[in-house]
Amino acid sequence: MNEKPALSVVIPAYNEAERIGLTLESVGRFLDSLELPYEIIVVNDGSTDSTTEVVNTYIQSNSRIRLVHCSSNR
């Protein structure tokens, strides 16, 4: 990410491994259409599935995605 984001989208996630990929793709496409600098922040709220791994895969292809990890579900 080269520019300071004009928009931050926060996505809370708890055991969302099956859905988070499609969510990131859909939100990313929409934000790309706005043509402004953005960031997507996924807050992993203590997931016990592979949510972290799935998000990390998307981070590799989109530097505007960030992951915040909470060690336990709140």
C-alpha positions in Angstrom: 0.0 0.0 0.0 1.7 3.2 -1.2 -0.9 5.7 -0.2 -2.6 6.4 3.1 -6.0 4.8 3.0 -9.0 7.0 2.5 -11.3 4.2 3.6 -10.8 1.3 6.0 -13.2 -1.6 6.0 -13.1 -3.8 9.1 -14.3 -7.4 8.8 -14.7 -9.3 12.1 -14.1 -13.0 11.6 -14.7 -16.0 13.9 -14.3 -19.4 12.3 -15.0 -18.0 8.8 -12.5 -20.1 6.8 -15.2 -21.3 4.4 -16.5 -17.8 3.7 -13.8 -15.3 4.2 -12.1 -15.8 0.8 -15.3 -14.9 -1.2 -15.9 -12.0 1.2 -12.4 -10.6 0.6 -12.7 -11.0 -3.2 -16.1 -9.3 -3.3 -15.2 -6.4 -1.0 -11.9 -6.0 -2.8 -13.6 -5.8 -6.2 -16.1 -3.2 -5.0 -13.4 -1.1 -3.3 -11.2 -1.3 -6.5 -14.1 0.2 -8.4 -14.1 3.2 -6.2 -10.6 4.1 -7.3 -9.5 5.4 -4.0 -6.9 4.2 -1.6 -8.3 1.6 0.9 -7.4 -1.0 3.4 -9.3 -4.1 4.5 -8.7 -5.1 8.1 -9.7 -8.6 9.0 -10.0 -9.1 12.8 -9.7 -12.8 13.5 -11.5 -13.1 16.8 -9.9 -16.2 18.2 -10.9 -18.6 15.4 -10.1 -22.3 15.9 -10.4 -23.1 12.1 -8.1 -22.1 9.3 -9.4 -18.5 9.0 -5.8 -17.1 9.6 -4.3 -19.2 6.9 -7.0 -18.3 4.3 -6.6 -14.6 5.1 -2.8 -14.9 4.8 -3.2 -16.4 1.3 -5.2 -13.3 0.2 -2.7 -10.9 1.8 0.0 -12.3 -0.5 -2.0 -11.1 -3.5 -3.4 -7.9 -2.1 -1.2 -5.7 0.1 -4.2 -3.7 1.2 -5.4 -6.5 3.4 -4.3 -6.6 7.0 -4.9 -9.2 9.6 -5.3 -8.5 13.3 -5.4 -11.6 15.5 -7.1 -11.9 18.9 -6.0 -14.9 20.8 -9.4 -15.6 22.2 -13.0 -15.0 21.1 -14.5 -11.9 22.5 
